[in-house]
């Protein structure tokens, strides 16, 4: 039997995957210019709950949904197969650490991509060998030194140096964050082309609004998800701070549910009538909601009462992050807010009352061509758009790279019809 020809990654469409608590979402795009994408489509699968606070809890379910969204995307794009994807990483234990590597090239020579990749791998090993319980989820360049001269930009192929230093900011988390996602892709029979941490992807999406000014002057990104809320602070070319709170929009919904209504009704109530604080309610509506305590029962609540309840949980979630943000007052100029929970009415105004830093909704529209469907401009797609931009840059730096193959053991399990359960194999 003839051996299957290995595929070159750059010949495939750009595809990024986001594994969230509500399901798995994939976005495909084509790069049509400098920092410009044409979205080819989005596919989602919500069949199984398998992610909690950024951590895959059921790799077999996650693997099924990864395989499903990539199969649906391949059908949409009319291609035989999509064997690989870029992946967004995040989670409850993610922290940042500075790390660097040095090289003496013996002679003054080109600073090659291979050298930079080796230095990045060395930094990753340093951290993981020092603490076997953690994994490096992303390494983001802070600056470089060529023969003692510092520069923010990545060395170009024309630059030559004898002594090379590469300084990075490492995003690290518990090893399970990485291993469970890798296991899920292996079970899907797919490979991970490259992982990107959500703060990096979001910054790539939002920085297009103001170009290098926002990077030089400093900004923060508040990513308000369903089960986690993350604050990242960036200035110059360096991440100054990253903190994850293990609560999000879902926990606001659960608090409303405790008033005696169904979870679905609590979510609808929050999205349709909720406000970040009672002071932001312009018209105090009197709402009648089906109660679950008795058949035909009705719970009466006003818009102001609803906002007050929401504000209690919102204060609990955001208080430590706002305190951290205000410690950087005067050093950064802009706070971008994003994520599903950021769409709560009055959220920008609420945050603006808590800080003197300018608050804006993060937007990624400048990265998309004018033919883009309006739905793809929604905040839930910002991180995926940023990941696709980063993925396109990565391919440009790693031309002719072959598509990685999934783990051999997991591929054997798939090909034999998943004969053994995860419990038997553990």
Secondary structure, DSSP 8 states (H G I E B T S, - for coil): -------BGGGS-EEEEEEETTEEEEEEEEEEETTEEEEEEEEEE-SS--EETTEES-HHHHHHHHHHHHHHHHHHHT-S---EEEEEE--TT-EEEEEEEEEEEEEEEE--HHHHHHHHHHHHHHHHHH-TTEEEEEEEEEEEEETTEEESS---TT-EEEEEEEEEEEEEEEHHHHHHHHHHHHHHT-EEEEEEEHHHHHHHHHGGGTTHHHHHH-EEEEEE-SS-EEEEEEETTEEEEEEEES--HHHHHHHHHTTTS-HHHHHHHHHHH-BS-GGG-SS--EEEEE-SSSTT-EEEEEHHHHHHHHHHHHHHHHHHHHHHHHTTBTTB-EEEEESGGGGSBTHHHHHHHH-SSEEEE---GGGB-TT--GGGGSGGGHHHHHHHHHHHHHHHHSTT-B-----HHHHHHHHTT--S-HHHH-
